[in-house]
Amino acid sequence: MNNIAKSFSPLILREIYKMNIFLTLFISLIALFFLIIFKNSGALILFMTLKSLFYIFTVTFALSAILEFCAVKFPNDINKFRLWRYLASFCTSIFLQMLLWPFFAYMAHISWSADNLELIMTFLAEAIFITILILLLQDFAILRLAKTQAEIENSRLLLRTAEAENLLLKQQIHPHFLFNSLNTLKALYKKDLVLGEHYLIQLAGFLRSAVTLNDSMATTLQEELDFCQNYLEMQKMRFGEALEWDIKINDSEMLKCTVPTFSLQPLAENAIKHNRFTKQQPLRIKIEKTGEYISVSNTMNVRCPSETSLKSGLANLAERCLIWSGNEIIINNDGVTFSVSFKINTDENHNY
């Protein structure tokens, strides 16, 4: 109740108008029912029903206008808002009751006297009851819609927070990779100018794709595979026969499904970073689909313990998958092969 004045909006006013029409018809039908039950004359039934319909319709919209006026007049003072709203509402309801009764009583051939205290008290009781009912229904509509709007705003805030976290996490990928790539490029130029130039072309294409995908929380599996394959080809230029990789995705429809952006390349990077490999004992990286999961696995020949932590790459992916889909990644390590799997989104109507 304390936030009614501040929660008032045109949307709430439209909902109250709809409620007014429903309440008018509902109370009019109740009045008609009781008039018929007590076997009144046809003229009495007709005009008293019309009186109820016209009175409720007029009162509900008059009280809605009072509500709107008080909300605009006292948006930051709930006490004045309440005082003027309640005072004006009860006075208006009683005034309309006293104004409409003589006309419809005359049309229905009902004799009455202005000094009839019992009749006056009945008018007052009816007006007060109707006013309280309308005010309660208005407050209920305002609070219900205000709560709904607050929930929508909270949902939007959570979504924006998740998107911000996702973008922040993705930004961790590029500096780390860029520094490594520049060091590699420097070494290749010293060793082979042609190979260094080819590597630079691949790096430019890789960074171009990274910038293109950077604004997306998710991308198609095909685009992510192309991105990862570009990275692996660059590493192949660096390590030669010491690095082997294979991609096994035979389902063309699955390639249209979505995965988190920058999800496969960090796993391949981790495999290269945390293992020793040579031409005689190469590192083998395999990317394959199992059911609704995509898996990146590699042979293990880990470096010294101080360098074998998962660092930011795997932790980054785990957090982004959780934000993106609510699903956790699956890690398997049998001492011979290390693999990471995460679910592919196959919902065609899913929007990210």
C-alpha contacts under 8 A as a table, 3 or more apart, distances in Angstrom:
res1	aa1	res2	aa2	distance
1	M	4	I	5.46
1	M	139	D	7.33
1	M	143	L	7.42
2	N	5	A	7.65
2	N	78	I	6.51
3	N	6	K	5.37
3	N	7	S	5.82
3	N	78	I	7.60
4	I	7	S	4.99
4	I	8	F	6.10
4	I	78	I	7.93
4	I	139	D	7.37
4	I	142	I	6.63
4	I	143	L	6.98
5	A	8	F	5.62
5	A	70	C	7.76
5	A	71	A	4.91
5	A	74	F	7.20
5	A	75	P	5.31
5	A	76	N	7.20
5	A	77	D	7.92
5	A	78	I	6.43
5	A	81	F	6.82
6	K	71	A	7.27
6	K	75	P	5.56
6	K	76	N	6.83
7	S	142	I	7.17
7	S	143	L	7.89
7	S	146	A	5.96
8	F	12	I	6.35
8	F	13	L	7.60
8	F	68	E	7.82
8	F	71	A	6.64
8	F	142	I	6.80
8	F	146	A	7.93
9	S	12	I	5.27
9	S	13	L	6.40
10	P	13	L	4.93
10	P	14	R	6.29
11	L	14	R	5.22
11	L	15	E	6.45
12	I	15	E	5.09
12	I	16	I	6.22
12	I	141	A	7.22
12	I	142	I	6.09
12	I	145	L	6.65
13	L	16	I	5.03
13	L	17	Y	6.25
13	L	64	S	7.56
13	L	68	E	7.70
14	R	17	Y	5.07
14	R	18	K	6.44
15	E	18	K	5.15
15	E	19	M	6.29
15	E	141	A	7.37
16	I	19	M	4.89
16	I	20	N	6.11
16	I	64	S	7.33
16	I	138	Q	6.44
16	I	141	A	6.85
17	Y	20	N	4.97
17	Y	21	I	6.54
17	Y	61	F	7.23
17	Y	64	S	7.66
18	K	21	I	5.39
18	K	22	F	6.45
19	M	22	F	5.09
19	M	23	L	6.01
20	N	23	L	5.10
20	N	24	T	6.05
20	N	57	F	6.86
20	N	60	T	5.59
20	N	61	F	6.83
21	I	24	T	5.12
21	I	25	L	6.35
21	I	57	F	7.00
22	F	25	L	5.35
22	F	26	F	6.06
23	L	26	F	5.01
23	L	27	I	6.04
23	L	56	I	7.63
24	T	27	I	5.57
24	T	28	S	6.06
24	T	53	L	5.85
24	T	56	I	5.31
24	T	57	F	5.37
24	T	60	T	7.93
25	L	28	S	5.14
25	L	29	L	6.15
25	L	53	L	6.89
26	F	29	L	5.28
26	F	30	I	6.39
27	I	30	I	4.97
27	I	31	A	6.17
27	I	52	S	7.36
27	I	53	L	7.44
27	I	56	I	7.62
28	S	31	A	5.06
28	S	32	L	6.13
28	S	49	T	6.03
28	S	50	L	7.72
28	S	52	S	5.58
28	S	53	L	5.08
28	S	56	I	7.98
29	L	32	L	4.97
29	L	33	F	6.09
29	L	49	T	7.86
30	I	33	F	5.04
30	I	34	F	6.41
31	A	34	F	5.36
31	A	35	L	6.14
31	A	48	M	7.92
31	A	49	T	6.12
31	A	52	S	6.94
32	L	35	L	5.13
32	L	36	I	6.20
32	L	45	I	6.72
32	L	49	T	5.56
33	F	36	I	5.30
33	F	37	I	6.17
34	F	37	I	4.88
34	F	38	F	6.23
35	L	38	F	5.42
35	L	39	K	6.55
35	L	40	N	6.01
35	L	45	I	5.77
36	I	39	K	5.08
36	I	40	N	6.24
36	I	45	I	6.93
37	I	40	N	7.95
40	N	44	L	6.25
40	N	45	I	6.21
41	S	44	L	5.23
41	S	45	I	6.15
42	G	45	I	5.15
42	G	46	L	6.12
43	A	46	L	5.16
43	A	47	F	6.10
43	A	107	M	8.00
43	A	108	A	5.51
44	L	47	F	5.47
44	L	48	M	5.77
44	L	108	A	4.89
44	L	109	H	7.57
45	I	48	M	5.48
45	I	49	T	5.93
46	L	49	T	5.33
46	L	50	L	6.19
46	L	108	A	7.92
47	F	50	L	4.90
47	F	51	K	5.92
47	F	104	F	6.07
47	F	105	A	7.88
47	F	107	M	6.70
47	F	108	A	5.68
48	M	51	K	4.78
48	M	52	S	6.18
48	M	104	F	6.80
48	M	105	A	7.81
48	M	108	A	7.25
49	T	52	S	5.12
49	T	53	L	6.15
50	L	53	L	5.00
50	L	54	F	5.94
51	K	54	F	5.22
51	K	55	Y	5.83
51	K	100	L	7.29
51	K	101	W	7.58
51	K	104	F	6.16
52	S	55	Y	5.12
52	S	56	I	5.98
53	L	56	I	5.45
53	L	57	F	6.02
54	F	57	F	5.17
54	F	58	T	5.97
55	Y	58	T	5.19
55	Y	59	V	5.96
55	Y	96	L	7.11
55	Y	97	Q	6.98
55	Y	100	L	7.27
56	I	59	V	5.11
56	I	60	T	5.90
57	F	60	T	5.44
57	F	61	F	6.37
58	T	61	F	5.52
58	T	62	A	5.95
58	T	96	L	7.98
59	V	62	A	4.98
59	V	63	L	5.97
59	V	92	T	7.51
59	V	93	S	5.92
59	V	96	L	7.30
59	V	131	T	7.97
60	T	63	L	5.23
60	T	64	S	6.16
60	T	134	I	6.70
61	F	64	S	4.83
61	F	65	A	6.17
62	A	65	A	5.11
62	A	66	I	6.28
62	A	89	S	7.96
62	A	92	T	7.59
63	L	66	I	4.89
63	L	67	L	6.06
63	L	89	S	5.68
63	L	92	T	7.84
63	L	134	I	7.93
63	L	135	L	7.97
64	S	67	L	4.98
64	S	68	E	6.21
65	A	68	E	5.12
65	A	69	F	6.10
66	I	69	F	5.08
66	I	70	C	6.09
66	I	85	R	6.29
66	I	88	A	7.06
66	I	89	S	6.91
67	L	70	C	5.29
67	L	71	A	6.07
67	L	85	R	6.20
68	E	71	A	5.15
68	E	72	V	6.27
69	F	72	V	5.28
69	F	73	K	5.94
70	C	73	K	4.88
70	C	74	F	5.66
70	C	75	P	7.67
70	C	81	F	5.59
70	C	84	W	6.94
70	C	85	R	6.13
71	A	74	F	5.46
71	A	75	P	5.25
71	A	81	F	6.66
72	V	75	P	5.65
73	K	81	F	7.86
74	F	77	D	5.32
74	F	78	I	7.08
74	F	80	K	6.56
74	F	81	F	5.44
75	P	78	I	7.33
75	P	81	F	7.53
77	D	80	K	5.65
77	D	81	F	6.16
78	I	81	F	4.85
78	I	82	R	6.08
79	N	82	R	5.24
79	N	83	L	6.18
80	K	83	L	5.05
80	K	84	W	6.01
81	F	84	W	5.67
81	F	85	R	5.90
82	R	85	R	5.17
82	R	86	Y	5.94
83	L	86	Y	5.52
83	L	87	L	6.00
84	W	87	L	5.18
84	W	88	A	5.80
85	R	88	A	5.38
85	R	89	S	5.92
86	Y	89	S	5.06
86	Y	90	F	6.17
87	L	90	F	5.57
87	L	91	C	6.19
88	A	91	C	5.24
88	A	92	T	5.91
89	S	92	T	5.21
89	S	93	S	6.12
89	S	131	T	6.87
90	F	93	S	5.16
90	F	94	I	6.17
90	F	127	A	7.53
90	F	128	I	6.53
90	F	131	T	6.23
91	C	94	I	5.30
91	C	95	F	6.01
92	T	95	F	5.06
92	T	96	L	6.10
93	S	96	L	5.30
93	S	97	Q	6.21
93	S	127	A	5.63
93	S	128	I	7.43
93	S	130	I	7.99
93	S	131	T	6.49
94	I	97	Q	5.09
94	I	98	M	6.28
94	I	123	F	7.52
94	I	124	L	6.30
94	I	127	A	5.39
94	I	128	I	7.38
95	F	98	M	5.25
95	F	99	L	6.02
96	L	99	L	4.90
96	L	100	L	5.96
97	Q	100	L	5.50
97	Q	101	W	6.06
97	Q	123	F	6.70
97	Q	127	A	6.61
98	M	101	W	5.56
98	M	102	P	7.35
98	M	123	F	7.33
99	L	102	P	6.70
99	L	103	F	7.76
100	L	103	F	5.66
100	L	104	F	6.47
101	W	104	F	5.47
101	W	105	A	5.81
102	P	105	A	5.11
102	P	106	Y	6.06
103	F	106	Y	5.26
103	F	107	M	6.37
104	F	107	M	4.94
104	F	108	A	6.08
105	A	108	A	5.11
105	A	109	H	6.02
105	A	110	I	4.95
105	A	111	S	7.23
105	A	112	W	7.98
106	Y	109	H	5.01
106	Y	110	I	5.98
106	Y	111	S	7.53
107	M	110	I	7.77
112	W	116	N	7.48
113	S	116	N	5.42
114	A	120	I	7.82
115	D	120	I	7.96
116	N	119	L	5.42
116	N	120	I	6.31
117	L	120	I	5.02
117	L	121	M	6.15
118	E	121	M	5.18
118	E	122	T	6.23
119	L	122	T	5.01
119	L	123	F	6.28
120	I	123	F	5.07
120	I	124	L	6.28
121	M	124	L	5.01
121	M	125	A	6.05
122	T	125	A	5.12
122	T	126	E	6.07
123	F	126	E	5.22
123	F	127	A	6.07
124	L	127	A	5.10
124	L	128	I	6.01
125	A	128	I	5.18
125	A	129	F	6.03
126	E	129	F	5.15
126	E	130	I	6.10
127	A	130	I	5.22
127	A	131	T	6.03
128	I	131	T	5.07
128	I	132	I	6.12
129	F	132	I	5.26
129	F	133	L	6.18
130	I	133	L	5.10
130	I	134	I	6.17
131	T	134	I	5.18
131	T	135	L	6.05
132	I	135	L	5.12
132	I	136	L	6.06
133	L	136	L	5.25
133	L	137	L	6.22
134	I	137	L	5.12
134	I	138	Q	6.06
135	L	138	Q	5.06
135	L	139	D	6.13
136	L	139	D	5.13
136	L	140	F	6.09
137	L	140	F	5.00
137	L	141	A	6.13
138	Q	141	A	5.12
138	Q	142	I	6.15
139	D	142	I	5.09
139	D	143	L	6.06
140	F	143	L	5.27
140	F	144	R	5.95
141	A	144	R	5.18
141	A	145	L	6.08
142	I	145	L	5.38
142	I	146	A	5.86
143	L	146	A	4.99
143	L	147	K	5.96
144	R	147	K	5.18
144	R	148	T	6.27
145	L	148	T	4.91
145	L	149	Q	6.08
146	A	149	Q	5.08
146	A	150	A	6.08
147	K	150	A	5.01
147	K	151	E	6.18
148	T	151	E	5.11
148	T	152	I	6.24
149	Q	152	I	5.01
149	Q	153	E	6.15
150	A	153	E	5.06
150	A	154	N	6.10
151	E	154	N	5.00
151	E	155	S	6.11
152	I	155	S	5.04
152	I	156	R	6.20
153	E	156	R	5.02
153	E	157	L	6.07
154	N	157	L	4.95
154	N	158	L	6.11
155	S	158	L	5.09
155	S	159	L	6.12
156	R	159	L	4.99
156	R	160	R	6.10
157	L	160	R	5.09
157	L	161	T	6.05
158	L	161	T	4.97
158	L	162	A	6.07
159	L	162	A	5.06
159	L	163	E	6.12
160	R	163	E	5.03
160	R	164	A	6.03
161	T	164	A	5.03
161	T	165	E	6.11
162	A	165	E	5.05
162	A	166	N	6.06
162	A	323	I	6.35
163	E	166	N	4.95
163	E	167	L	6.15
163	E	217	M	7.48
164	A	167	L	5.16
164	A	168	L	6.10
165	E	168	L	5.05
165	E	169	L	6.09
166	N	169	L	5.12
166	N	170	K	6.18
166	N	217	M	6.98
166	N	320	R	6.07
166	N	323	I	7.30
167	L	170	K	5.07
167	L	171	Q	6.21
167	L	214	N	7.79
167	L	215	D	7.73
167	L	217	M	7.70
168	L	171	Q	5.18
168	L	172	Q	6.84
169	L	172	Q	5.39
169	L	173	I	7.42
169	L	316	N	6.27
169	L	320	R	7.28
170	K	173	I	5.53
170	K	174	H	7.47
170	K	214	N	7.48
170	K	262	F	7.34
170	K	316	N	7.88
171	Q	174	H	5.81
171	Q	175	P	7.40
172	Q	175	P	6.35
172	Q	176	H	6.87
172	Q	312	S	7.96
173	I	176	H	5.68
173	I	177	F	6.25
173	I	266	P	7.65
173	I	313	G	7.42
174	H	177	F	5.22
174	H	178	L	5.84
175	P	178	L	5.05
175	P	179	F	6.19
176	H	179	F	5.59
176	H	180	N	6.57
177	F	180	N	5.22
177	F	181	S	6.08
178	L	181	S	5.01
178	L	182	L	6.12
179	F	182	L	5.26
179	F	183	N	6.34
180	N	183	N	5.22
180	N	184	T	6.21
181	S	184	T	4.96
181	S	185	L	6.01
181	S	203	L	7.69
182	L	185	L	4.96
182	L	186	K	6.14
183	N	186	K	5.13
183	N	187	A	6.34
184	T	187	A	5.13
184	T	188	L	6.16
184	T	238	R	7.33
185	L	188	L	5.10
185	L	189	Y	6.18
185	L	196	G	6.02
185	L	199	Y	6.94
185	L	200	L	6.98
186	K	189	Y	5.37
186	K	190	K	6.52
186	K	196	G	7.91
187	A	190	K	5.28
187	A	191	K	6.38
188	L	191	K	4.94
188	L	192	D	5.65
188	L	193	L	7.00
188	L	195	L	6.61
188	L	196	G	4.88
188	L	238	R	7.37
189	Y	192	D	5.32
189	Y	193	L	4.81
189	Y	194	V	7.89
189	Y	195	L	7.34
189	Y	196	G	4.75
189	Y	197	E	7.60
190	K	193	L	7.02
192	D	195	L	5.29
192	D	196	G	6.01
193	L	196	G	4.92
193	L	197	E	6.08
194	V	197	E	5.14
194	V	198	H	6.24
195	L	198	H	5.06
195	L	199	Y	6.05
195	L	237	M	7.32
196	G	199	Y	4.99
196	G	200	L	6.15
197	E	200	L	4.99
197	E	201	I	6.37
198	H	201	I	5.18
198	H	202	Q	6.38
199	Y	202	Q	5.06
199	Y	203	L	6.06
199	Y	234	M	6.11
199	Y	237	M	7.16
200	L	203	L	4.93
200	L	204	A	6.12
201	I	204	A	5.15
201	I	205	G	6.36
202	Q	205	G	5.15
202	Q	206	F	6.09
202	Q	230	N	7.01
202	Q	234	M	6.51
203	L	206	F	4.91
203	L	207	L	6.12
203	L	234	M	7.38
204	A	207	L	5.25
204	A	208	R	6.10
205	G	208	R	5.03
205	G	209	S	6.29
206	F	209	S	5.25
206	F	210	A	6.20
206	F	227	F	6.82
206	F	230	N	6.42
206	F	231	Y	6.97
207	L	210	A	4.81
207	L	211	V	6.16
208	R	211	V	5.27
208	R	212	T	6.30
209	S	212	T	4.99
209	S	213	L	6.14
209	S	227	F	6.98
210	A	213	L	5.27
210	A	214	N	5.84
210	A	227	F	7.96
211	V	214	N	5.08
211	V	215	D	7.73
212	T	215	D	7.00
213	L	216	S	5.50
213	L	219	T	7.42
213	L	261	T	6.84
214	N	217	M	7.77
214	N	261	T	7.66
216	S	219	T	6.79
216	S	261	T	6.76
216	S	352	Y	7.78
217	M	260	P	6.09
217	M	261	T	5.77
217	M	324	W	7.34
217	M	352	Y	6.45
218	A	258	T	6.21
218	A	259	V	5.50
218	A	260	P	4.27
218	A	261	T	4.68
218	A	324	W	7.92
218	A	352	Y	6.34
219	T	223	E	6.56
219	T	224	E	6.65
219	T	258	T	5.29
219	T	259	V	5.72
219	T	260	P	6.24
219	T	261	T	5.45
220	T	223	E	5.32
220	T	224	E	6.33
220	T	255	L	6.56
220	T	256	K	5.50
220	T	257	C	5.38
220	T	258	T	4.23
220	T	259	V	6.11
221	L	224	E	5.06
221	L	225	L	5.99
221	L	254	M	7.33
221	L	255	L	4.87
221	L	256	K	6.21
221	L	257	C	5.85
221	L	258	T	5.44
221	L	259	V	5.86
221	L	344	I	7.99
222	Q	225	L	5.15
222	Q	226	D	6.20
222	Q	255	L	4.82
222	Q	256	K	6.51
223	E	226	D	5.09
223	E	227	F	6.16
224	E	227	F	5.03
224	E	228	C	6.18
224	E	259	V	7.67
224	E	261	T	6.83
224	E	262	F	6.91
224	E	263	S	7.49
224	E	264	L	6.85
225	L	228	C	5.07
225	L	229	Q	5.91
225	L	264	L	7.24
226	D	229	Q	5.03
226	D	230	N	6.14
227	F	230	N	5.23
227	F	231	Y	6.55
227	F	265	Q	7.25
228	C	231	Y	5.06
228	C	232	L	6.23
228	C	264	L	6.07
228	C	265	Q	4.69
228	C	268	A	7.75
229	Q	232	L	4.99
229	Q	233	E	6.11
230	N	233	E	5.24
230	N	234	M	6.43
231	Y	234	M	5.15
231	Y	235	Q	6.40
231	Y	265	Q	6.91
232	L	235	Q	4.97
232	L	236	K	6.03
232	L	245	W	7.59
232	L	268	A	7.60
233	E	236	K	4.90
233	E	237	M	6.43
234	M	237	M	5.28
234	M	238	R	6.69
235	Q	238	R	4.97
235	Q	239	F	6.12
235	Q	240	G	7.94
235	Q	243	L	7.77
236	K	239	F	5.23
236	K	240	G	5.08
236	K	241	E	7.51
236	K	243	L	6.11
236	K	244	E	7.69
237	M	240	G	5.62
239	F	242	A	5.53
239	F	243	L	5.99
240	G	243	L	6.14
240	G	279	K	7.86
241	E	244	E	6.85
241	E	278	T	7.82
241	E	279	K	5.37
241	E	282	P	6.98
242	A	277	F	6.05
242	A	278	T	4.65
242	A	279	K	4.09
242	A	280	Q	7.25
242	A	281	Q	6.93
242	A	282	P	4.29
242	A	283	L	6.26
243	L	277	F	7.54
243	L	278	T	7.86
243	L	279	K	7.74
243	L	282	P	5.39
243	L	283	L	5.02
243	L	284	R	6.25
243	L	285	I	7.96
244	E	282	P	6.75
244	E	283	L	6.07
244	E	284	R	4.76
244	E	285	I	6.27
245	W	284	R	5.52
245	W	285	I	4.54
245	W	286	K	5.65
245	W	287	I	8.00
246	D	284	R	7.99
246	D	285	I	6.41
246	D	286	K	4.88
246	D	287	I	6.27
247	I	286	K	5.91
247	I	287	I	4.71
247	I	288	E	5.95
248	K	286	K	7.63
248	K	287	I	6.10
248	K	288	E	4.69
248	K	289	K	6.98
249	I	252	S	7.64
249	I	255	L	7.91
249	I	287	I	7.91
249	I	288	E	5.71
249	I	289	K	5.88
251	D	254	M	5.36
251	D	255	L	6.86
252	S	255	L	5.29
252	S	256	K	7.33
253	E	256	K	5.56
253	E	257	C	7.31
254	M	257	C	5.28
254	M	346	T	7.45
255	L	258	T	7.89
257	C	344	I	6.74
257	C	345	N	5.87
257	C	346	T	5.30
257	C	347	D	7.59
257	C	348	E	7.40
258	T	344	I	6.07
258	T	345	N	5.18
258	T	346	T	6.93
259	V	263	S	7.32
259	V	343	K	7.68
259	V	344	I	5.48
259	V	345	N	6.25
260	P	263	S	5.62
260	P	320	R	7.28
260	P	321	C	6.61
260	P	324	W	6.95
262	F	265	Q	6.13
262	F	266	P	6.92
263	S	266	P	6.24
263	S	267	L	7.17
263	S	317	L	6.14
264	L	267	L	5.40
264	L	268	A	6.58
264	L	296	V	7.27
265	Q	268	A	5.16
265	Q	269	E	6.10
266	P	269	E	4.84
266	P	270	N	6.04
266	P	313	G	5.59
266	P	314	L	7.25
266	P	317	L	7.86
267	L	270	N	5.07
267	L	271	A	6.32
267	L	296	V	6.79
267	L	313	G	7.06
267	L	314	L	6.85
267	L	340	V	7.66
268	A	271	A	5.13
268	A	272	I	6.43
268	A	285	I	7.16
268	A	296	V	7.38
269	E	272	I	5.21
269	E	273	K	6.02
270	N	273	K	4.93
270	N	274	H	5.94
270	N	310	L	7.35
270	N	313	G	6.73
270	N	314	L	7.62
271	A	274	H	5.61
271	A	275	N	6.18
271	A	285	I	7.66
271	A	298	N	6.45
272	I	275	N	5.80
272	I	276	R	7.88
272	I	283	L	7.63
274	H	302	V	5.85
274	H	303	R	5.91
274	H	307	E	6.53
274	H	308	T	5.43
274	H	309	S	7.86
275	N	283	L	7.69
275	N	300	M	6.36
275	N	301	N	5.15
275	N	302	V	4.30
275	N	303	R	5.32
276	R	283	L	7.73
276	R	301	N	5.50
276	R	302	V	5.96
276	R	303	R	5.79
277	F	281	Q	5.62
277	F	282	P	5.01
277	F	283	L	5.42
277	F	301	N	7.09
278	T	281	Q	4.92
278	T	282	P	5.08
278	T	283	L	7.53
279	K	282	P	5.36
283	L	298	N	6.94
283	L	299	T	5.98
283	L	300	M	7.62
284	R	298	N	5.44
284	R	299	T	5.60
285	I	296	V	7.09
285	I	297	S	5.73
285	I	298	N	4.41
285	I	299	T	6.96
286	K	295	S	7.93
286	K	296	V	5.74
286	K	297	S	5.28
286	K	298	N	6.26
287	I	294	I	7.25
287	I	295	S	5.67
287	I	296	V	4.60
287	I	297	S	6.58
288	E	294	I	5.90
288	E	295	S	5.42
288	E	296	V	6.75
289	K	292	E	7.16
289	K	293	Y	5.79
289	K	294	I	4.52
289	K	295	S	6.11
290	T	293	Y	5.21
290	T	294	I	6.19
290	T	295	S	7.19
292	E	343	K	5.81
292	E	344	I	5.53
292	E	345	N	7.70
292	E	346	T	7.59
293	Y	341	S	6.18
293	Y	342	F	5.41
293	Y	343	K	4.33
293	Y	344	I	5.43
294	I	341	S	5.52
294	I	342	F	5.78
294	I	343	K	6.38
294	I	344	I	6.52
295	S	339	S	6.64
295	S	340	V	5.64
295	S	341	S	4.22
295	S	342	F	6.78
296	V	339	S	5.49
296	V	340	V	5.46
296	V	341	S	6.46
297	S	337	T	6.67
297	S	338	F	5.49
297	S	339	S	3.92
297	S	340	V	6.42
298	N	337	T	5.64
298	N	338	F	5.49
298	N	339	S	6.41
299	T	336	V	6.04
299	T	337	T	4.64
299	T	338	F	6.44
300	M	335	G	6.89
300	M	336	V	5.37
300	M	337	T	5.50
300	M	338	F	6.50
301	N	336	V	7.95
302	V	305	P	7.89
302	V	308	T	6.65
303	R	307	E	6.23
303	R	308	T	6.24
304	C	307	E	5.74
304	C	308	T	6.66
305	P	308	T	5.21
305	P	309	S	7.61
306	S	309	S	7.10
310	L	313	G	6.65
310	L	314	L	5.71
310	L	315	A	7.03
311	K	314	L	6.70
311	K	315	A	6.78
312	S	315	A	5.20
312	S	316	N	5.50
313	G	316	N	5.12
313	G	317	L	6.40
314	L	317	L	5.15
314	L	318	A	6.16
315	A	318	A	5.10
315	A	319	E	6.25
316	N	319	E	5.40
316	N	320	R	6.22
317	L	320	R	5.10
317	L	321	C	6.03
318	A	321	C	5.35
318	A	322	L	6.31
318	A	328	E	6.44
318	A	329	I	5.88
319	E	322	L	5.13
319	E	323	I	6.26
320	R	323	I	5.05
320	R	324	W	5.88
321	C	324	W	5.00
321	C	325	S	5.88
321	C	326	G	6.70
321	C	327	N	6.24
321	C	328	E	6.40
321	C	329	I	7.09
321	C	342	F	7.72
322	L	325	S	5.67
322	L	326	G	4.31
322	L	327	N	5.23
322	L	328	E	5.68
323	I	326	G	5.84
327	N	342	F	7.72
327	N	343	K	7.26
328	E	342	F	7.05
329	I	340	V	6.80
329	I	341	S	5.71
329	I	342	F	4.75
329	I	343	K	7.61
330	I	340	V	5.60
330	I	341	S	4.98
330	I	342	F	6.22
331	I	338	F	7.61
331	I	339	S	5.85
331	I	340	V	4.64
331	I	341	S	6.54
332	N	337	T	7.90
332	N	338	F	5.82
332	N	339	S	5.23
332	N	340	V	6.49
333	N	336	V	7.30
333	N	337	T	6.00
333	N	338	F	4.59
333	N	339	S	6.57
334	D	337	T	5.90
334	D	338	F	6.86
335	G	338	F	7.23
347	D	350	H	5.31
